[in-house]
Amino acid sequence: MDKVDLTVIGAGVIGLAAAAELAGEGREIVVVERHDGFGREASSRNSEVIHAGIYYPTGSLKARFCVEGRELLYRLSAEEGIPTRKIGKIIIALDERDLPALEDLKRRGEENGVGGLRLLSRAEVEKMEPNVRAAGGLFSSETGIIDSHRLMEHFEKRASASATFAYNCELTGLQRAPKGYLVVIRDADGEEYCFLSRVVINAAGVGAQEVAELAGIDTAAAGYTVYPCKGEYFRVRGGEGERTERLVYPPPTGISLGLHTVIDLQGGVKIGPNAFYVEGMDHTVDEGHLDEFFQGTRGYLPALNRESLTPDMAGIRAKLYRKGEPERDFVIRREDDRGFPGLVTLAGIESPGLTASPAIGRYVRSLVEDLL
Ligand SMILES: Cc1cc2nc3c(=O)[nH]c(=O)nc-3n(C[C@H](O)[C@H](O)[C@H](O)COP(=O)(O)OP(=O)(O)OC[C@H]3O[C@@H](n4cnc5c(N)ncnc54)[C@H](O)[C@@H]3O)c2cc1C
């Protein structure tokens, strides 16, 4: 039977970043991905924002890896020519009652090591973004946007020094063996293959719970129940008065950062994402949600026309908590203490996972390097 050193389940930005970090040194790596290429799920269906690291509880993995990942992304961009633009972001106060929340966010951001944060008056917001109406704002100069496809392409290329990419292959079995795991995968024709892998990285996004269950982890007890949470976007096909130059966010809600303007590298503008829990992986955008987008945005972008909004795309977040429950941190851990040596689980890698990806890749390497 074939033997490899390492298997990564999932070719999203997280699995690719981990494979890229672990490539080399004569290692044999397999990346298993059920779709026909990398990044077909959350990693290509997001706002492509390089977050500064403002929102996350100080000391959390989200805060740590967002700040580290952002710096690494800007460095990678300069060295490898991955398109990014540090366009900046303004979190606005919709009215005076939101102003204390902005002060809290500034304080928390600074505790997380985020530089370039500045509170803005109403007049300063309107000077920077003449189309926006707000009672004040928090400006983040370090926030930017990135071409996520090019980032994943870069990780895939680096990983390919050691990795075979098993695209169109779904993981169907993961069983402990004397020196690792027996990995079973099924290709698009229904053919099954198995091989032995010393180390396995579960970077399956929304599928992480299922992969952990295949290994035999009691996912309810471990807190690995994944609650898929959809986020839709509508494109703005309007005039100059209906756009912003920077990313403009309302204050965050419990389960999302709110309906914000999303600027892409070509200068196009979208509004999104909303947030609602779903079952399954349907990525269509419900046109019936147009009013939610229109009403949710025109409060701060008053010239926006309903007719300018058209359905664009949607992504699905891999959340570990439901509405009303406390937010959970990223889970990134070796499962040795549960009786699964050499198995690493990455669960709940929601936003800022794209930003954090290079830092998470490095961390995963540090977790398993002693086994390889
Ligand atoms: C709407 C939305 C907006 C976001 N905005 C931002 C943002 O602006 N900035 C930011 O930093 N982050 C953002 N994020 C978060 C970011 O996109 C994710 O954290 C990141 O993409 C997670 O990457 P991943 O590799 O863990 O997951 P995924 O990209 O979902 O990859 C997991 C892969 O595993 C594969 N897989 C699953 N099960 C199996 C199996 N059994 N066999 C084989 N393959 C399997 C899937 O097909 C998939 O390709 C956003 C997310 C969403 C949904």
The ligand as a Tripos MOL2 file, in Angstrom:
@<TRIPOS>MOLECULE
LIG
   53    58     1     0     0
SMALL
NO_CHARGES

@<TRIPOS>ATOM
      1 C1        -19.2520   35.3380    3.1780 C.3       1 LIG1
      2 C2        -17.8580   35.2510    3.7190 C.ar      1 LIG1
      3 C3        -17.0620   36.3970    3.8060 C.ar      1 LIG1
      4 C4        -15.7650   36.3300    4.3100 C.ar      1 LIG1
      5 N1        -14.9670   37.4390    4.2440 N.ar      1 LIG1
      6 C5        -13.6760   37.3430    4.6580 C.ar      1 LIG1
      7 C6        -12.8030   38.4480    4.5060 C.ar      1 LIG1
      8 O1        -13.1480   39.4630    3.9130 O.2       1 LIG1
      9 N2        -11.5410   38.3440    4.9900 N.ar      1 LIG1
     10 C7        -11.0930   37.2050    5.6280 C.ar      1 LIG1
     11 O2         -9.9700   37.2030    6.0990 O.2       1 LIG1
     12 N3        -11.8870   36.1150    5.7240 N.ar      1 LIG1
     13 C8        -13.1530   36.1510    5.2310 C.ar      1 LIG1
     14 N4        -13.9680   35.0600    5.2970 N.ar      1 LIG1
     15 C9        -13.4420   33.8340    5.9030 C.3       1 LIG1
     16 C10       -12.5890   33.0380    4.9320 C.3       1 LIG1
     17 O3        -13.1600   33.0050    3.6530 O.3       1 LIG1
     18 C11       -12.4450   31.6220    5.4950 C.3       1 LIG1
     19 O4        -11.9850   31.7070    6.8320 O.3       1 LIG1
     20 C12       -11.4670   30.7680    4.7160 C.3       1 LIG1
     21 O5        -11.7460   30.8170    3.3390 O.3       1 LIG1
     22 C13       -11.5540   29.3330    5.2300 C.3       1 LIG1
     23 O6        -10.7310   28.5430    4.4200 O.3       1 LIG1
     24 P1        -10.7610   26.9730    4.5660 P.3       1 LIG1
     25 O7         -9.6750   26.4650    3.7200 O.co2     1 LIG1
     26 O8        -10.7850   26.6100    6.0180 O.co2     1 LIG1
     27 O9        -12.2100   26.5540    4.0420 O.3       1 LIG1
     28 P2        -12.7360   26.2820    2.5620 P.3       1 LIG1
     29 O10       -12.2960   27.3020    1.6060 O.co2     1 LIG1
     30 O11       -14.2120   26.0630    2.6930 O.co2     1 LIG1
     31 O12       -12.0280   24.9300    2.1510 O.3       1 LIG1
     32 C14       -12.3640   23.6800    2.6880 C.3       1 LIG1
     33 C15       -12.2370   22.6760    1.5660 C.3       1 LIG1
     34 O13       -12.4090   21.3610    2.0770 O.3       1 LIG1
     35 C16       -13.0640   20.5890    1.0870 C.3       1 LIG1
     36 N5        -13.6600   19.4290    1.7300 N.ar      1 LIG1
     37 C17       -14.5850   19.4000    2.7190 C.ar      1 LIG1
     38 N6        -14.8880   18.1400    3.0540 N.ar      1 LIG1
     39 C18       -14.1540   17.3320    2.2500 C.ar      1 LIG1
     40 C19       -14.0320   15.9220    2.0980 C.ar      1 LIG1
     41 N7        -14.7290   15.0570    2.8620 N.pl3     1 LIG1
     42 N8        -13.2130   15.4320    1.1600 N.ar      1 LIG1
     43 C20       -12.4870   16.2750    0.3560 C.ar      1 LIG1
     44 N9        -12.5600   17.6250    0.4550 N.ar      1 LIG1
     45 C21       -13.3810   18.1450    1.3930 C.ar      1 LIG1
     46 C22       -14.0850   21.5560    0.5210 C.3       1 LIG1
     47 O14       -14.5090   21.1640   -0.7570 O.3       1 LIG1
     48 C23       -13.3130   22.8650    0.4970 C.3       1 LIG1
     49 O15       -12.6930   23.1260   -0.7270 O.3       1 LIG1
     50 C24       -15.2660   35.0910    4.7840 C.ar      1 LIG1
     51 C25       -16.0450   33.9280    4.6760 C.ar      1 LIG1
     52 C26       -17.3180   34.0070    4.1260 C.ar      1 LIG1
     53 C27       -18.1210   32.7490    3.9410 C.3       1 LIG1
@<TRIPOS>BOND
     1     1     2 1
     2     2     3 ar
     3     2    52 ar
     4     3     4 ar
     5     4     5 ar
     6     4    50 ar
     7     5     6 ar
     8     6     7 ar
     9     6    13 1
    10     7     8 2
    11     7     9 ar
    12     9    10 ar
    13    10    11 2
    14    10    12 ar
    15    12    13 ar
    16    13    14 ar
    17    14    15 1
    18    14    50 ar
    19    15    16 1
    20    16    17 1
    21    16    18 1
    22    18    19 1
    23    18    20 1
    24    20    21 1
    25    20    22 1
    26    22    23 1
    27    23    24 1
    28    24    25 2
    29    24    26 1
    30    24    27 1
    31    27    28 1
    32    28    29 2
    33    28    30 1
    34    28    31 1
    35    31    32 1
    36    32    33 1
    37    33    34 1
    38    33    48 1
    39    34    35 1
    40    35    36 1
    41    35    46 1
    42    36    37 ar
    43    36    45 ar
    44    37    38 ar
    45    38    39 ar
    46    39    40 ar
    47    39    45 ar
    48    40    41 1
    49    40    42 ar
    50    42    43 ar
    51    43    44 ar
    52    44    45 ar
    53    46    47 1
    54    46    48 1
    55    48    49 1
    56    50    51 ar
    57    51    52 ar
    58    52    53 1
@<TRIPOS>SUBSTRUCTURE
     1 LIG1         1 GROUP 0 **** ****
